[in-house]
Every structure is written in structure tokens, then in C-alpha cells.
Amino acid sequence: MAELVYPPVIAAAKLMFRVLDNRIRIEGAEHIPATGGAVIACTHVSYLDFIYCGLGARPAKRLVRFMAKKQIFENRIAGPLMRGMRHIPVDRAAGLASYREAVERLKAGEVVGVFPEATISQSFTVKEIKSGAVRMAAEACVPVVPMALWGTQRLWTKGRPKNLTQRHVPISIIAGEPLRPGADEDPETLSKDLRVRMGALLDRAQAAYPDKPASDDERWWLPAHLGGTAPTPEEARELDRKR
């Protein structure tokens, strides 16, 4: 099927990156297979993460089909774009259909992007993750590539006003070595391994990040364990329960 929508969207995103002078660093793209199916399991700190996660697959010349809540597909502006890029709508009340569609896409050789934490991590650490990523990879006999993003939270994250026109923000995108789930392996154990890998990548991205908060007011975008004022993981879990 011809890609009529995705390439212009990518071009528009790259123009936005240039205008804003996003200092984007992609590391580990060699871990994303050049052909065949794969799941990208990405950390989630921003509403913009799907853009940058997809960008992380471009050195491998892959287009990522993201699993996203169906409400986005119902939006009169975003909906046509999401359908045109052949992303996968997820109805949380009936998730089996989207899971099956994702598995079929993987078997057909596509790359499927998921955010196993399900919602944005307000602590800027890796939350407990769902097992769907490893289960679909095992069923389709494809690898799971862990990925971490850092810096995207400074543009737009939960509980903070969006600042999409902020310039010169470094964005780090790091992919790690693939995890290859076996059909006979326990998905919960595999998911714990995947979470450890995602956390290690996020730690690397945070440690190597070139910017520091310019004032105490800007410490909000750092996790508590790095001296920031973001909620601790325990506080973030409580915030999630209240929403």
C-alpha cells in the first residue's frame, strides 16, 4: 500500500525540528531491524513521544505504526492523519481486537510502537509496564526493541502547560539491544526484564543530557532522585489513582 500521508507528516515534523533547533541525538538505531516485524517499547514522559519515537526508527528507514487510544482517531484533525499513517486504534474496553491487529501487522513485517507504561510517567522514571508488548512479540515471533526518550517532557507533559515553541531543547532518543521473547517464556518475567532495560536506557539518557535546569523553577523536569521537583514514583502512583 502506497504511503501517501506518512512521508509528508515526517517532512513537516523535521521542518518543525529545524525551526525550533531541537538538538536531537539518536543512539542505538542499529538495533532496529531494517526488515521484518518488530515491537518498539518506548518510555513515556510527554504527549509528543510518538513523534520522537518514530523519528528514532528513521535511520533504519522504518515507519512505526503506533497503538493509540481510539479517541485520537475520532478527532476531526488528528483522526484522518492517524488513519492515513495506518496507526492502530485501541479501545481499552475491547482491547483484544487492537491486540490481534497489532500481531497481524507484526507478522506482515511491520514495526509496531507501544508505550508499555500506558500513561505518561509524571515521576520521569519507568512505571510498572503492561505485558502486551512482549506477548504480541512472542506470538508474532519478532523482537522487542526497548527505547528511551528524554527532553520531550520539557515541551509538553502531563500537569504542565505546553511549550511547543520553546527553542534549543535537546532531545535524546536511545534504542537498546532487542529482547527476543519465546512463546514458552513467562510474559510477566519478560516484562520485568523489559522494564529494567528501558530504565537503564532512560538512566543513560538522563546522565548524558547536556542541559541542566537554569533555576529552581525549572527543576520540575528532573526526577526527584536527580534533585528535581517531579513527583517521586510513589507520589506519581497516587496522582494516577486520583485521575
PEFEN-V25301 format. One record per residue. PHI is phi in radians with two decimals (999 if undefined). NEAR is the number of other ideal C-beta (glycine too) atoms within 10 Angstrom. Layout:
PHI;NEAR  PHI;NEAR
This chain:
999;4  -1.15;5  -1.64;13  -1.64;9  -1.85;15  -1.04;17  -1.02;12  -1.13;12  -1.15;15  -1.08;17  -1.08;10  -1.15;10  -1.13;17  -1.13;14  -1.11;10  -1.06;13  -1.04;16  -1.18;9  -1.08;10  -1.48;16  0.95;11  -1.13;22  -1.55;14  -1.55;16  -2.13;16  -1.91;16  -2.25;17  1.47;19  -1.09;19  -1.15;11  -1.40;18  -1.53;22  -1.09;17  -1.27;9  -2.43;9  1.49;16  -1.28;22  -2.86;26  -1.81;32  -1.77;27  -1.85;30  -1.99;29  -1.16;30  -2.47;26  -2.16;29  -2.64;25  -1.22;16  -1.73;18  -1.08;23  -1.11;22  -1.14;19  -1.36;24  -1.10;25  -1.07;25  -1.09;21  -1.11;28  -1.63;23  -1.19;17  -1.02;15  -1.54;17  1.05;10  -1.94;20  -1.80;16  -1.75;24  -1.69;21  -1.58;24  -1.52;23  -2.44;19  -1.06;14  -1.12;16  -1.06;13  -1.14;16  -1.24;18  -1.53;11  -1.22;11  -1.20;6  -1.70;7  -1.26;14  -0.95;15  -1.05;12  -1.17;16  -1.10;21  -1.20;12  -1.13;14  -1.53;19  1.05;15  -1.28;22  -1.98;22  -1.26;18  -2.08;24  -1.73;13  -1.14;10  -1.46;6  -2.58;9  -1.34;13  -1.11;8  -1.10;12  -1.22;19  -1.07;16  -1.12;12  -1.10;17  -1.07;27  -1.08;20  -1.13;14  -1.09;19  -1.10;22  -1.11;15  -1.44;10  1.67;13  -1.64;20  -1.75;23  -1.95;26  -1.76;27  -2.35;26  -2.00;24  -1.10;24  -1.29;20  1.34;17  -2.28;12  -1.07;22  -1.46;25  -1.34;24  -1.55;22  1.05;26  -2.14;22  -1.50;25  -1.27;22  -1.03;12  -2.00;22  -1.39;17  -1.57;18  -1.02;21  -1.06;29  -1.31;28  -1.16;19  -1.21;27  -1.14;30  -1.11;21  -1.16;16  -1.58;23  1.04;14  -2.26;24  -1.41;19  -1.89;27  -1.81;28  -1.26;30  -2.51;29  -2.22;29  -2.07;26  -2.58;27  1.86;24  -1.16;25  -1.13;26  -1.26;20  -1.60;22  -2.96;17  -2.43;24  -1.16;17  1.43;12  -2.27;15  -1.13;6  -1.27;12  -2.40;12  -1.25;10  -1.72;9  -1.13;12  -1.77;9  1.12;9  -1.47;18  -1.20;17  -2.18;25  -1.87;24  -2.26;28  -2.21;24  -1.77;24  -1.99;20  -1.09;13  -1.15;19  -1.77;19  -2.03;14  -1.17;28  -1.64;11  -1.09;8  -1.68;6  -1.59;13  -1.26;12  -1.11;18  -1.22;10  -1.14;12  -1.08;21  -1.16;23  -1.12;15  -1.10;15  -1.06;25  -1.10;19  -1.06;12  -1.12;21  -1.09;24  -1.12;17  -1.14;15  -1.14;26  -1.13;24  -1.02;16  -1.09;17  -1.10;22  -1.19;19  -1.16;9  -1.64;13  -1.13;16  -1.39;9  -1.78;13  -2.19;10  -1.00;15  -1.37;8  -2.71;6  -1.06;8  -1.12;8  -1.60;14  -1.22;16  -1.08;17  -1.55;21  -1.84;18  -1.18;22  -1.03;18  -1.25;14  -1.87;15  1.55;10  -1.54;17  -1.86;14  -1.10;25  -1.03;21  -1.18;14  -0.96;19  -1.17;10  -1.14;13  -1.14;22  -1.07;15  -1.14;11  -1.07;14  -1.12;17  -1.16;7  -1.38;6  -1.58;8
